[in-house]
Every structure is written in structure tokens, then in C-alpha cells.
Amino acid sequence: DVFEQPQHIGHKKIEFHITTDIPAVLQINSEKEEKNGKSVYLYAATEEINNTGFGRIFPAPSSNDKMETEEEDEEIPSEFISRRDLEKNRLSREEMEKFSVFKNYEPGDPNCRIYVKNLAKQVQEKDLKFIFGRYIDFESEVERNMFDIRLMKEGRMKGQAFIGLPNEKAAAKALKEANGYVLFEKPMVVQFARSARPKQDANEGKRKK
């Protein structure tokens, strides 16, 4: 009604009253409209950004994130060591050269069993499982059964261990990441076990004789 009165009735008094009131009303309304308009545009913009983000920008990173989380899940179970801790407590090549146990080091021929030596006296099977268990998929019954730790605690073989892993790939990864890892202040020397080819070793021994 207030808007219609100045149009139909041209009295100055009414115009004065309306002109003083209308700007305030219009200002409030326009502010509301602007706010509403901005909020609508903001919602539309955010929806558009979200849509384009999920549709175009995020697929590749999200897959990477998924891989990273999977890796972390693989690495960080409480019962196994993480790759970060392995790297943190592993000797560098330069540091390895200072230790006699790494002199003339050779990894050996790849196979699914690894040989570990230079273990501290207090090392137990659970310590080795904590390190090398990260290379096992414990949801797989086959891999669980193939995972085998034999720690020598007496005699000349004391301080050494043989660890069976599911395949050469897992063994190679374990060797690469765990060789030089300092366990109880002693760096582990990790190699491929020689037991995978006993006949060849025997033949070579006969030839040398």
C-alpha cells in the first residue's frame, strides 16, 4: 500500500513521508536481496566448484590419496613397523662402509628366503616378525603359511636368522628396506638365503676341490 499511494495520490505531504521511509525500506530490502542473491550465488558457486572438483580435479589426487592411505594402512598397523621407522633407523651406504660386517657385502641370488645376521643377543622372533611381517598379507592364508622365522639362539649360528617370505618380490623389498636397520644398537645384515640352490653349491664345491 505504501508503494501504491505515491503513484495514485500526488500529495506532497505523502510524498515527503514516503520518500523519507522508502529509501530505508528499499535499502533494507535491497540489502536483503543482495545478501540473498550473494548467498545464492555463493551456494551455486560452491556447488559448481564442488561439482567440477569431484568431477574433474579430484579423481587423480583422490586415487593417489587412496593409494597413500592404503600404503599407510599397510605400513602402520600397530603390530608391524612402518616404512618411515625403517628408513629412520637404517644406516646409509656411507655409514655401512664403516662396519666390517658390510665389507664385501653381496645380496645374493633372489629367492623367497632371506638370511639375516649380526643380530643382537636380545633379539627375539617377535622382533623379526615386527619388522618382516609388514611384507606379508595376513588376510591370505597362503602367505601366512609361507611366512616362517627361524632365529638361531645357540651355537655358531647364534645371532642369525632365516625368514621365509611368500615370493621373491616380497623378499627383495624386505632386503632393500631392512638391510642396515639398527635393531638393539646393531645393524642387521640382510641377504638372500643360499639354501635355495644347494645342488649348485655342492657342484661348485666339488669343482673347486
N, CA, C and O of each residue as an XYZ file, in Angstrom:
836
protein
N       0.831     -1.202      0.000
C       0.000      0.000      0.000
C       0.866      1.253      0.000
O       0.567      2.232     -0.685
N       1.900      1.209      0.747
C       2.766      2.393      0.850
C       3.357      2.725     -0.509
O       3.502      3.897     -0.855
N       3.701      1.699     -1.281
C       4.284      1.929     -2.608
C       3.227      2.466     -3.594
O       3.533      3.254     -4.489
N       1.987      2.019     -3.402
C       0.955      2.411     -4.354
C       0.464      3.849     -4.118
O       0.094      4.536     -5.070
N       0.459      4.308     -2.851
C      -0.091      5.628     -2.524
C       0.580      6.765     -3.294
O      -0.130      7.610     -3.839
N       1.930      6.829     -3.368
C       2.533      7.954     -4.098
C       2.204      7.923     -5.585
O       2.206      8.962     -6.245
N       1.922      6.740     -6.111
C       1.612      6.673     -7.531
C       0.225      7.256     -7.816
O       0.062      8.017     -8.770
N      -0.780      6.907     -6.994
C      -2.147      7.358     -7.238
C      -2.399      8.737     -6.636
O      -3.123      9.538     -7.226
N      -1.825      9.026     -5.488
C      -2.086     10.304     -4.814
C      -0.814     11.111     -4.847
O       0.210     10.654     -4.338
N      -0.839     12.278     -5.420
C       0.376     13.060     -5.608
C       0.595     14.113     -4.566
O       1.320     15.075     -4.822
N      -0.016     13.978     -3.361
C       0.177     14.994     -2.314
C       1.608     15.018     -1.857
O       2.248     13.981     -1.688
N       2.106     16.239     -1.658
C       3.499     16.406     -1.265
C       3.761     15.838      0.109
O       4.811     15.248      0.366
N       2.765     16.029      1.017
C       2.976     15.526      2.374
C       3.214     14.022      2.347
O       4.122     13.508      2.999
N       2.378     13.328      1.578
C       2.517     11.869      1.499
C       3.849     11.519      0.847
O       4.535     10.579      1.247
N       4.194     12.307     -0.174
C       5.461     12.043     -0.842
C       6.627     12.216      0.114
O       7.576     11.433      0.112
N       6.537     13.261      0.933
C       7.617     13.504      1.886
C       7.746     12.353      2.855
O       8.842     11.873      3.145
N       6.578     11.914      3.356
C       6.610     10.796      4.300
C       7.170      9.552      3.627
O       7.968      8.817      4.209
N       6.743      9.331      2.407
C       7.160      8.103      1.708
C       8.623      8.188      1.307
O       9.368      7.217      1.440
N       9.030      9.345      0.818
C      10.425      9.463      0.389
C      11.369      9.295      1.562
O      12.480      8.792      1.396
N      10.947      9.705      2.735
C      11.819      9.502      3.896
C      11.826      8.042      4.317
O      12.829      7.535      4.821
N      10.671      7.351      4.100
C      10.580      5.957      4.543
C      11.087      4.980      3.494
O      11.731      3.986      3.828
N      10.798      5.258      2.228
C      11.084      4.287      1.171
C      12.580      3.961      1.067
O      12.954      2.792      0.974
N      13.431      4.991      1.082
C      14.858      4.634      0.956
C      15.300      3.637      2.011
O      16.050      2.705      1.723
N      14.827      3.839      3.246
C      15.218      2.906      4.308
C      14.684      1.518      4.019
O      15.380      0.514      4.166
N      13.396      1.491      3.593
C      12.772      0.194      3.300
C      13.468     -0.458      2.128
O      13.820     -1.637      2.151
N      13.654      0.364      1.090
C      14.328     -0.164     -0.111
C      15.735     -0.623      0.226
O      16.201     -1.664     -0.238
N      16.400      0.181      1.048
C      17.774     -0.167      1.418
C      17.829     -1.506      2.140
O      18.678     -2.353      1.863
N      16.882     -1.671      3.089
C      16.825     -2.930      3.843
C      16.529     -4.087      2.899
O      17.178     -5.133      2.919
N      15.478     -3.837      2.042
C      15.086     -4.885      1.110
C      16.204     -5.206      0.136
O      16.501     -6.364     -0.160
N      16.829     -4.099     -0.365
C      17.906     -4.330     -1.341
C      19.076     -5.049     -0.685
O      19.713     -5.908     -1.294
N      19.354     -4.676      0.592
C      20.433     -5.372      1.303
C      20.096     -6.845      1.471
O      20.932     -7.732      1.297
N      18.810     -7.069      1.823
C      18.389     -8.463      1.975
C      18.517     -9.209      0.661
O      19.009    -10.336      0.599
N      18.048     -8.531     -0.405
C      18.121     -9.164     -1.720
C      19.565     -9.423     -2.122
O      19.908    -10.475     -2.662
N      20.416     -8.406     -1.834
C      21.832     -8.576     -2.165
C      22.426     -9.744     -1.390
O      23.139    -10.590     -1.929
N      22.101     -9.751     -0.109
C      22.617    -10.847      0.728
C      22.105    -12.188      0.221
O      22.852    -13.154      0.063
N      20.774    -12.207     -0.032
C      20.179    -13.443     -0.537
C      20.779    -13.812     -1.880
O      21.101    -14.968     -2.155
N      20.916    -12.774     -2.713
C      21.490    -13.016     -4.032
C      22.903    -13.541     -3.932
O      23.281    -14.498     -4.606
N      23.693    -12.880     -3.056
C      25.090    -13.320     -2.860
C      25.142    -14.728     -2.327
O      25.934    -15.557     -2.776
N      24.263    -14.992     -1.338
C      24.283    -16.334     -0.760
C      23.892    -17.365     -1.806
O      24.456    -18.458     -1.858
N      22.918    -17.004     -2.643
C      22.507    -17.930     -3.708
C      23.669    -18.160     -4.650
O      23.978    -19.291     -5.025
N      24.321    -17.035     -5.032
C      25.464    -17.176     -5.938
C      26.581    -17.969     -5.281
O      27.250    -18.781     -5.922
N      26.772    -17.718     -3.986
C      27.818    -18.455     -3.266
C      27.509    -19.941     -3.264
O      28.375    -20.776     -3.525
N      26.234    -20.255     -2.958
C      25.871    -21.672     -2.951
C      26.056    -22.269     -4.325
O      26.569    -23.378     -4.477
N      25.623    -21.508     -5.336
C      25.743    -22.013     -6.705
C      27.212    -22.198     -7.063
O      27.611    -23.188     -7.676
N      28.022    -21.179     -6.645
C      29.448    -21.255     -6.969
C      30.116    -22.431     -6.273
O      30.912    -23.164     -6.862
N      29.762    -22.590     -4.980
C      30.380    -23.706     -4.253
C      29.943    -25.033     -4.828
O      30.727    -25.977     -4.926
N      28.635    -25.092     -5.221
C      28.171    -26.329     -5.843
C      28.917    -26.578     -7.138
O      29.318    -27.701     -7.444
N      29.095    -25.485     -7.902
C      29.785    -25.634     -9.179
C      31.227    -26.060     -8.953
O      31.746    -26.931     -9.651
N      31.869    -25.434     -7.965
C      33.260    -25.790     -7.657
C      33.350    -27.236     -7.202
O      34.216    -28.000     -7.629
N      32.408    -27.586     -6.308
C      32.420    -28.970     -5.821
C      32.194    -29.955     -6.942
O      32.836    -31.003     -7.022
N      31.240    -29.582     -7.829
C      30.948    -30.499     -8.925
C      32.151    -30.664     -9.831
O      32.543    -31.776    -10.184
N      32.740    -29.505    -10.206
C      33.906    -29.606    -11.090
C      35.060    -30.251    -10.361
O      35.848    -30.990    -10.951
N      35.158    -29.963     -9.051
C      36.263    -30.551     -8.278
C      36.185    -32.057     -8.251
O      37.152    -32.749     -8.570
N      35.004    -32.569     -7.862
C      34.883    -34.017     -7.773
C      34.905    -34.647     -9.163
O      35.391    -35.761     -9.353
N      34.363    -33.898    -10.132
C      34.259    -34.490    -11.461
C      35.568    -34.452    -12.219
O      35.914    -35.415    -12.904
N      36.319    -33.333    -12.107
C      37.487    -33.191    -12.961
C      38.805    -33.161    -12.207
O      39.764    -33.840    -12.576
N      38.838    -32.360    -11.141
C      40.129    -32.117    -10.500
C      40.513    -33.239     -9.557
O      41.674    -33.646     -9.519
N      39.549    -33.749     -8.792
C      39.895    -34.650     -7.695
C      40.088    -36.112     -8.026
O      40.683    -36.819     -7.212
N      39.625    -36.627     -9.174
C      39.792    -38.070     -9.380
C      41.214    -38.551     -9.259
O      41.484    -39.533     -8.568
N      42.150    -37.854     -9.939
C      43.541    -38.330     -9.871
C      44.106    -38.210     -8.465
O      44.641    -39.187     -7.942
N      44.001    -37.012     -7.819
C      44.508    -36.928     -6.447
C      43.814    -37.878     -5.501
O      44.444    -38.440     -4.605
N      42.478    -38.070     -5.698
C      41.765    -38.940     -4.762
C      42.286    -40.361     -4.877
O      42.377    -41.074     -3.878
N      42.633    -40.780     -6.102
C      43.183    -42.127     -6.258
C      44.547    -42.210     -5.598
O      44.898    -43.222     -4.991
N      45.327    -41.113     -5.726
C      46.621    -41.088     -5.050
C      46.446    -41.126     -3.553
O      47.151    -41.838     -2.838
N      45.463    -40.321     -3.081
C      45.191    -40.323     -1.642
C      44.807    -41.722     -1.190
O      45.212    -42.185     -0.124
N      44.010    -42.388     -2.033
C      43.575    -43.731     -1.677
C      44.779    -44.662     -1.582
O      44.894    -45.475     -0.666
N      45.687    -44.512     -2.575
C      46.888    -45.344     -2.562
C      47.731    -45.056     -1.329
O      48.263    -45.964     -0.691
N      47.842    -43.741     -1.001
C      48.637    -43.370      0.165
C      48.032    -43.942      1.436
O      48.738    -44.461      2.301
N      46.707    -43.836      1.532
C      46.077    -44.361      2.746
C      46.215    -45.864      2.812
O      46.403    -46.440      3.884
N      46.117    -46.507      1.628
C      46.302    -47.962      1.612
C      47.706    -48.300      2.050
O      47.931    -49.233      2.821
N      48.679    -47.497      1.526
C      50.071    -47.756      1.915
C      50.240    -47.554      3.411
O      50.898    -48.344      4.088
N      49.645    -46.500      3.912
C      49.777    -46.244      5.335
C      49.112    -47.338      6.147
O      49.627    -47.772      7.177
N      47.951    -47.779      5.662
C      47.285    -48.871      6.359
C      48.170    -50.106      6.353
O      48.229    -50.876      7.311
N      48.855    -50.255      5.227
C      49.737    -51.419      5.121
C      50.946    -51.236      6.035
O      51.455    -52.193      6.619
N      51.392    -49.986      6.146
C      52.620    -49.722      6.884
C      52.419    -49.587      8.383
O      53.275    -49.993      9.170
N      51.293    -49.020      8.777
C      51.179    -48.549     10.147
C      50.351    -49.440     11.062
O      49.989    -48.988     12.148
N      50.031    -50.666     10.697
C      49.360    -51.478     11.702
C      50.242    -51.546     12.932
O      51.466    -51.594     12.811
N      49.642    -51.551     14.116
C      50.428    -51.464     15.347
C      51.367    -52.647     15.514
O      52.397    -52.532     16.178
N      51.013    -53.812     14.904
C      51.857    -54.991     15.126
C      53.082    -55.041     14.226
O      53.945    -55.901     14.405
N      53.171    -54.114     13.246
C      54.320    -54.114     12.334
C      54.959    -52.735     12.255
O      54.322    -51.714     12.515
N      56.223    -52.736     11.893
C      56.957    -51.479     11.783
C      56.505    -50.713     10.548
O      56.078    -51.318      9.564
N      56.595    -49.396     10.591
C      56.244    -48.578      9.428
C      57.490    -48.352      8.573
O      58.621    -48.460      9.047
N      57.252    -48.040      7.312
C      58.387    -47.781      6.409
C      59.184    -46.576      6.889
O      60.405    -46.528      6.744
N      58.485    -45.610      7.457
C      59.162    -44.397      7.959
C      60.156    -44.750      9.066
O      61.279    -44.246      9.088
N      59.729    -45.621      9.982
C      60.630    -46.022     11.070
C      61.804    -46.853     10.549
O      62.926    -46.752     11.046
N      61.520    -47.674      9.538
C      62.601    -48.459      8.929
C      63.663    -47.534      8.349
O      64.859    -47.724      8.572
N      63.210    -46.528      7.602
C      64.142    -45.597      6.965
C      64.884    -44.765      8.007
O      66.073    -44.481      7.863
N      64.165    -44.383      9.051
C      64.767    -43.525     10.084
C      65.923    -44.230     10.801
O      66.939    -43.607     11.108
N      65.764    -45.523     11.065
C      66.769    -46.263     11.837
C      67.682    -47.137     10.974
O      68.339    -48.052     11.471
N      67.709    -46.839      9.673
C      68.557    -47.620      8.780
C      69.821    -46.835      8.449
O      69.775    -45.622      8.240
N      70.943    -47.538      8.404
C      72.214    -46.890      8.080
C      72.245    -46.487      6.611
O      71.659    -47.153      5.757
N      72.936    -45.390      6.335
C      73.156    -45.005      4.942
C      74.309    -45.849      4.376
O      75.008    -46.537      5.121
N      74.494    -45.787      3.073
C      75.586    -46.562      2.461
C      76.939    -46.152      3.023
O      77.807    -46.988      3.276
N      77.099    -44.845      3.212
C      78.367    -44.350      3.770
C      78.604    -44.899      5.172
O      79.722    -45.277      5.522
N      77.538    -44.940      5.969
C      77.666    -45.472      7.335
C      77.943    -46.975      7.321
O      78.704    -47.483      8.144
N      77.314    -47.681      6.372
C      77.536    -49.129      6.279
C      79.010    -49.446      6.001
O      79.544    -50.430      6.512
N      79.642    -48.630      5.212
C      81.044    -48.878      4.852
C      81.963    -48.852      6.076
O      83.053    -49.423      6.044
N      81.534    -48.204      7.133
C      82.351    -48.128      8.350
C      82.270    -49.407      9.183
O      83.091    -49.615     10.076
N      81.290    -50.263      8.897
C      81.116    -51.505      9.659
C      81.732    -52.676      8.899
O      81.499    -52.851      7.703
N      82.515    -53.466      9.610
C      83.178    -54.614      8.975
C      82.177    -55.654      8.477
O      82.454    -56.379      7.522
N      81.016    -55.726      9.124
C      80.024    -56.741      8.722
C      79.481    -56.491      7.313
O      78.960    -57.403      6.671
N      79.605    -55.260      6.844
C      79.121    -54.943      5.497
C      80.249    -54.968      4.459
O      80.025    -54.678      3.284
N      81.436    -55.308      4.894
C      82.557    -55.375      3.957
C      82.312    -56.541      2.994
O      81.933    -57.633      3.417
N      82.527    -56.304      1.722
C      82.291    -57.318      0.674
C      80.846    -57.826      0.680
O      80.578    -58.982      0.351
N      79.935    -56.950      1.056
C      78.515    -57.346      1.093
C      77.982    -57.619     -0.309
O      78.199    -56.837     -1.235
N      77.291    -58.729     -0.446
C      76.578    -59.054     -1.684
C      75.186    -59.575     -1.317
O      75.053    -60.413     -0.424
N      74.153    -59.085     -2.000
C      72.790    -59.516     -1.641
C      72.520    -60.980     -1.958
O      71.676    -61.607     -1.318
N      73.230    -61.532     -2.941
C      72.992    -62.927     -3.318
C      71.940    -63.052     -4.411
O      71.417    -62.052     -4.903
N      71.639    -64.277     -4.779
C      70.651    -64.521     -5.838
C      69.238    -64.451     -5.264
O      68.948    -65.065     -4.237
N      68.354    -63.694     -5.935
C      66.985    -63.516     -5.415
C      66.224    -64.828     -5.276
O      66.218    -65.663     -6.181
N      65.594    -64.986     -4.142
C      64.658    -66.082     -3.902
C      63.733    -65.656     -2.768
O      63.843    -64.537     -2.267
N      62.837    -66.523     -2.366
C      61.810    -66.113     -1.401
C      62.260    -66.243      0.060
O      61.481    -65.971      0.975
N      63.511    -66.656      0.280
C      64.017    -66.735      1.661
C      65.164    -65.748      1.837
O      66.018    -65.593      0.964
N      65.160    -65.088      2.991
C      66.258    -64.161      3.279
C      67.018    -64.609      4.523
O      66.489    -65.274      5.413
N      68.272    -64.212      4.535
C      69.191    -64.575      5.617
C      69.575    -63.289      6.335
O      69.978    -62.313      5.702
N      69.449    -63.291      7.636
C      69.766    -62.104      8.437
C      70.848    -62.469      9.451
O      70.738    -63.477     10.149
N      71.892    -61.644      9.527
C      72.946    -61.885     10.521
C      73.290    -60.594     11.248
O      72.739    -59.531     10.963
N      74.213    -60.713     12.194
C      74.625    -59.599     13.060
C      73.473    -59.138     13.964
O      73.307    -57.948     14.232
N      72.698    -60.102     14.418
C      71.589    -59.772     15.323
C      72.074    -59.699     16.765
O      72.941    -60.470     17.176
N      71.519    -58.782     17.518
C      71.874    -58.627     18.930
C      71.369    -59.825     19.746
O      70.452    -60.535     19.332
N      71.982    -60.028     20.902
C      71.627    -61.176     21.750
C      70.164    -61.150     22.180
O      69.516    -62.191     22.295
N      69.655    -59.938     22.416
C      68.288    -59.840     22.953
C      67.194    -59.911     21.886
O      66.009    -59.838     22.210
N      67.584    -60.052     20.620
C      66.580    -60.139     19.546
C      65.768    -61.429     19.696
O      66.331    -62.501     19.918
N      64.464    -61.317     19.577
C      63.564    -62.473     19.637
C      62.776    -62.569     18.331
O      62.786    -61.649     17.514
N      62.102    -63.690     18.155
C      61.325    -63.889     16.925
C      60.267    -62.808     16.737
O      59.983    -62.398     15.612
N      59.684    -62.347     17.846
C      58.644    -61.317     17.745
C      59.213    -60.013     17.169
O      58.507    -59.265     16.492
N      60.511    -59.749     17.451
C      61.145    -58.540     16.892
C      61.287    -58.655     15.383
O      61.076    -57.686     14.653
N      61.645    -59.841     14.924
C      61.778    -60.066     13.485
C      60.406    -60.068     12.801
O      60.259    -59.603     11.670
N      59.421    -60.595     13.503
C      58.058    -60.573     12.952
C      57.557    -59.141     12.852
O      56.853    -58.792     11.905
N      57.913    -58.316     13.819
C      57.528    -56.904     13.826
C      58.083    -56.191     12.594
O      57.427    -55.313     12.033
N      59.287    -56.566     12.177
C      59.922    -55.925     11.019
C      59.470    -56.557      9.706
O      59.027    -55.856      8.796
N      59.580    -57.881      9.610
C      59.343    -58.542      8.323
C      57.877    -58.929      8.100
O      57.497    -59.327      6.999
N      57.071    -58.811      9.135
C      55.650    -59.106      8.980
C      54.935    -58.116      8.090
O      53.856    -58.406      7.573
N      55.533    -56.934      7.906
C      54.906    -55.916      7.059
C      54.903    -56.311      5.585
O      54.204    -55.698      4.778
N      55.683    -57.336      5.231
C      55.740    -57.790      3.837
C      54.792    -58.962      3.584
O      54.821    -59.582      2.520
N      53.960    -59.252      4.570
C      53.026    -60.377      4.467
C      51.589    -59.858      4.456
O      51.235    -58.962      5.221
N      50.775    -60.431      3.584
C      49.339    -60.152      3.604
C      48.684    -61.207      4.494
O      48.442    -62.333      4.060
N      48.403    -60.834      5.737
C      47.907    -61.806      6.708
C      46.456    -62.210      6.446
O      45.933    -63.119      7.092
N      45.816    -61.537      5.506
C      44.469    -61.961      5.118
C      44.541    -63.174      4.183
O      43.557    -63.890      3.997
N      45.718    -63.390      3.603
C      45.913    -64.531      2.714
C      46.457    -65.716      3.516
O      47.522    -65.620      4.126
N      45.740    -66.804      3.513
C      46.174    -67.982      4.263
C      47.479    -68.535      3.697
O      48.333    -69.012      4.444
N      47.629    -68.471      2.377
C      48.843    -68.965      1.722
C      50.060    -68.185      2.205
O      51.080    -68.772      2.565
N      49.946    -66.853      2.212
C      51.075    -66.020      2.644
C      51.378    -66.224      4.125
O      52.538    -66.251      4.534
N      50.331    -66.364      4.915
C      50.545    -66.609      6.357
C      51.332    -67.899      6.572
O      52.245    -67.957      7.396
N      50.963    -68.924      5.819
C      51.628    -70.220      5.976
C      53.074    -70.191      5.481
O      53.928    -70.909      6.002
N      53.342    -69.361      4.474
C      54.695    -69.286      3.912
C      55.628    -68.426      4.761
O      56.850    -68.520      4.646
N      55.041    -67.588      5.612
C      55.855    -66.717      6.471
C      56.455    -67.554      7.599
O      55.744    -68.102      8.442
N      57.779    -67.633      7.586
C      58.459    -68.514      8.548
C      59.702    -67.817      9.078
O      60.499    -67.279      8.309
N      59.863    -67.829     10.393
C      61.044    -67.210     11.011
C      61.806    -68.263     11.808
O      61.247    -68.911     12.693
N      63.070    -68.424     11.490
C      63.921    -69.334     12.258
C      65.112    -68.545     12.796
O      66.056    -68.220     12.076
N      65.027    -68.260     14.067
C      66.081    -67.492     14.734
C      67.005    -68.445     15.480
O      66.571    -69.232     16.321
N      68.288    -68.355     15.150
C      69.284    -69.221     15.802
C      69.741    -68.559     17.104
O      70.211    -67.421     17.114
N      69.589    -69.301     18.194
C      69.915    -68.726     19.504
C      71.109    -69.398     20.173
O      71.584    -68.933     21.209
N      71.594    -70.487     19.585
C      72.707    -71.214     20.210
C      73.741    -71.625     19.160
O      73.452    -71.689     17.965
N      74.924    -71.895     19.631
C      75.977    -72.402     18.756
C      76.552    -71.340     17.836
O      76.413    -70.140     18.072
N      77.201    -71.814     16.782
C      77.884    -70.897     15.866
C      76.896    -70.048     15.060
O      77.252    -68.974     14.575
N      75.688    -70.518     14.921
C      74.684    -69.779     14.141
C      73.943    -68.729     14.978
O      73.012    -68.086     14.493
N      74.354    -68.566     16.208
C      73.698    -67.599     17.092
C      73.803    -66.192     16.488
O      74.839    -65.795     15.954
N      72.699    -65.463     16.593
C      72.683    -64.100     16.039
C      72.333    -64.069     14.563
O      72.496    -63.044     13.900
N      71.847    -65.201     14.047
C      71.454    -65.272     12.642
C      70.020    -65.792     12.544
O      69.499    -66.409     13.473
N      69.401    -65.528     11.400
C      68.016    -65.967     11.222
C      67.720    -66.188      9.743
O      68.307    -65.550      8.869
N      66.795    -67.106      9.490
C      66.277    -67.331      8.146
C      64.794    -67.000      8.154
O      64.048    -67.431      9.033
N      64.383    -66.223      7.157
C      62.989    -65.788      7.110
C      62.394    -66.134      5.751
O      62.892    -65.701      4.712
N      61.330    -66.917      5.774
C      60.632    -67.293      4.545
C      59.515    -66.327      4.236
O      58.658    -66.057      5.077
N      59.530    -65.804      3.014
C      58.502    -64.861      2.569
C      57.733    -65.468      1.387
O      58.203    -66.430      0.779
N      56.567    -64.922      1.059
C      55.703    -65.552      0.051
C      56.298    -65.641     -1.347
O      56.012    -66.587     -2.082
N      57.138    -64.652     -1.730
C      57.685    -64.637     -3.086
C      58.958    -63.799     -3.142
O      59.329    -63.131     -2.177
N      59.615    -63.852     -4.295
C      60.874    -63.115     -4.464
C      60.679    -61.616     -4.352
O      61.539    -60.908     -3.828
N      59.543    -61.130     -4.848
C      59.275    -59.687     -4.807
C      59.236    -59.178     -3.364
O      59.826    -58.147     -3.040
N      58.535    -59.915     -2.511
C      58.456    -59.525     -1.091
C      59.828    -59.615     -0.437
O      60.202    -58.766      0.372
N      60.585    -60.676     -0.805
C      61.919    -60.853     -0.224
C      62.855    -59.735     -0.666
O      63.642    -59.228      0.134
N      62.771    -59.347     -1.949
C      63.629    -58.275     -2.469
C      63.306    -56.943     -1.793
O      64.205    -56.163     -1.479
N      62.025    -56.696     -1.573
C      61.612    -55.451     -0.900
C      62.095    -55.452      0.550
O      62.569    -54.436      1.057
N      61.968    -56.595      1.202
C      62.418    -56.700      2.595
C      63.923    -56.480      2.688
O      64.401    -55.789      3.587
N      64.663    -57.067      1.760
C      66.123    -56.905      1.763
C      66.497    -55.436      1.565
O      67.345    -54.898      2.276
N      65.862    -54.807      0.603
C      66.179    -53.408      0.291
C      65.887    -52.477      1.463
O      66.673    -51.576      1.758
N      64.760    -52.698      2.126
C      64.327    -51.764      3.175
C      64.891    -52.083      4.556
O      65.026    -51.187      5.389
N      65.221    -53.347      4.805
C      65.645    -53.732      6.161
C      67.156    -53.882      6.304
O      67.665    -53.883      7.424
N      67.880    -54.009      5.199
C      69.332    -54.151      5.291
C      69.940    -52.886      5.897
O      69.732    -51.785      5.388
N      70.686    -53.050      6.977
C      71.282    -51.904      7.659
C      70.401    -51.306      8.741
O      70.774    -50.316      9.370
N      69.229    -51.901      8.963
C      68.354    -51.394     10.031
C      68.977    -51.716     11.392
O      69.373    -52.851     11.659
N      69.050    -50.713     12.227
C      69.689    -50.873     13.537
C      68.659    -51.390     14.544
O      67.724    -50.687     14.927
N      68.864    -52.642     14.955
C      67.976    -53.282     15.927
C      68.769    -53.572     17.195
O      69.757    -54.305     17.159
N      68.339    -53.001     18.311
C      69.080    -53.128     19.573
C      70.547    -52.719     19.380
O      71.471    -53.412     19.807
N      70.720    -51.567     18.720
C      72.033    -50.939     18.536
C      72.996    -51.735     17.648
O      74.195    -51.458     17.622
N      72.469    -52.716     16.927
C      73.305    -53.462     15.983
C      72.629    -53.454     14.603
O      71.450    -53.792     14.495
N      73.359    -53.073     13.553
C      72.746    -53.067     12.218
C      72.582    -54.476     11.666
O      73.516    -55.277     11.707
N      71.410    -54.773     11.155
C      71.156    -56.084     10.567
C      71.780    -56.158      9.173
O      71.739    -55.197      8.406
N      72.354    -57.316      8.866
C      72.851    -57.583      7.520
C      71.852    -58.549      6.874
O      71.687    -59.682      7.325
N      71.197    -58.085      5.819
C      70.144    -58.877      5.189
C      70.574    -59.289      3.784
O      70.957    -58.451      2.967
N      70.506    -60.578      3.519
C      70.868    -61.124      2.210
C      69.841    -62.170      1.795
O      69.023    -62.612      2.602
N      69.896    -62.560      0.524
C      69.081    -63.700      0.095
C      69.742    -64.977      0.606
O      70.964    -65.123      0.557
N      68.922    -65.888      1.093
C      69.464    -67.148      1.625
C      70.017    -68.001      0.484
O      69.510    -67.972     -0.637
N      71.062    -68.754      0.795
C      71.680    -69.603     -0.232
C      71.012    -70.964     -0.330
O      71.269    -71.706     -1.278
N      70.179    -71.301      0.607
C      69.589    -72.641      0.663
C      68.712    -72.952     -0.539
O      68.332    -74.104     -0.751
N      68.388    -71.926     -1.332
C      67.514    -72.146     -2.487
C      68.210    -72.934     -3.592
O      67.540    -73.490     -4.463
N      69.545    -72.992     -3.574
C      70.243    -73.725     -4.632
C      71.366    -74.606     -4.068
O      72.530    -74.403     -4.415
N      71.046    -75.566     -3.217
C      72.070    -76.393     -2.582
C      72.853    -77.263     -3.565
O      74.048    -77.486     -3.373
N      72.191    -77.756     -4.616
C      72.865    -78.645     -5.566
C      73.969    -77.909     -6.303
O      75.063    -78.441     -6.489
N      73.678    -76.675     -6.727
C      74.689    -75.893     -7.436
C      75.881    -75.605     -6.532
O      77.031    -75.667     -6.966
N      75.595    -75.292     -5.271
C      76.682    -75.030     -4.327
C      77.540    -76.274     -4.157
O      78.766    -76.182     -4.094
N      76.904    -77.434     -4.082
C      77.633    -78.685     -3.894
C      78.507    -78.958     -5.114
O      79.663    -79.359     -4.973
N      77.966    -78.745     -6.304
C      78.735    -78.959     -7.529
C      79.912    -78.012     -7.615
O      81.008    -78.403     -8.016
N      79.676    -76.747     -7.232
C      80.763    -75.774     -7.252
C      81.855    -76.159     -6.270
O      83.042    -75.988     -6.548
N      81.445    -76.682     -5.115
C      82.422    -77.132     -4.110
C      83.279    -78.265     -4.648
O      84.489    -78.291     -4.418
N      82.663    -79.204     -5.365
C      83.407    -80.333     -5.920
C      84.393    -79.852     -6.981
O      85.522    -80.337     -7.055
N      83.956    -78.891     -7.806
C      84.831    -78.380     -8.855
C      86.051    -77.699     -8.261
O      87.168    -77.841     -8.759
N      85.808    -76.931     -7.151
C      86.942    -76.235     -6.519
C      87.947    -77.234     -5.980
O      89.155    -77.013     -6.057
N      87.434    -78.360     -5.418
C      88.342    -79.383     -4.884
C      89.136    -80.018     -6.037
O      89.958    -80.904     -5.805
